[in-house]
Amino acid sequence: MMDKQERDAIIVYRREKAHNTLNEIPVFIENKMWNTAVYRLYYACFYAVNALLLSRYIETKTQEETRRMFGLHFVKNKNVSLDLGNFYAVLYECRDSSEYVDFVDFDKETVEDLYKQAIIFVETIEKLID
């Protein structure tokens, strides 16, 4: 179990990491690195969700546990819309496909749409943390 100072430092770090990762995406778009963009979009959202969970003293060890706890504590009780909850699940599946499935290639339109949604997602998470 971590103390409050350590927990607060990790929350700040993960929030910064979420924003820094989102800031990478235009570079990937500009260079037509669609799958890399999707991969990084997922992690931007993942870092934000981790910060949110930790702000509520919920520690997770795996990505699956993070998804489950986010759904249970924030989507199910309607602190986060079902649409954003579904977006996070879809983004996870896209990331998984982009990394592990042969012949999966995303395109500009998909990435740009996911990017817009990811910005909204991270902003929503930020409001919940604050």
WOJONOR-V919629 format. One record per helix or strand of 3 or more residues. SS is the DSSP state (H for helix, E for strand). FROM is the first residue (numbers start at 0). LEN is the number of residues. If there is no record, write none. Layout:
ss->(SS/SS)
from->(FROM/FROM)
len->(LEN/LEN)
//
This chain:
ss->(H/H/H/H/H)
from->(3/33/62/81/107)
len->(27/22/13/19/22)
//
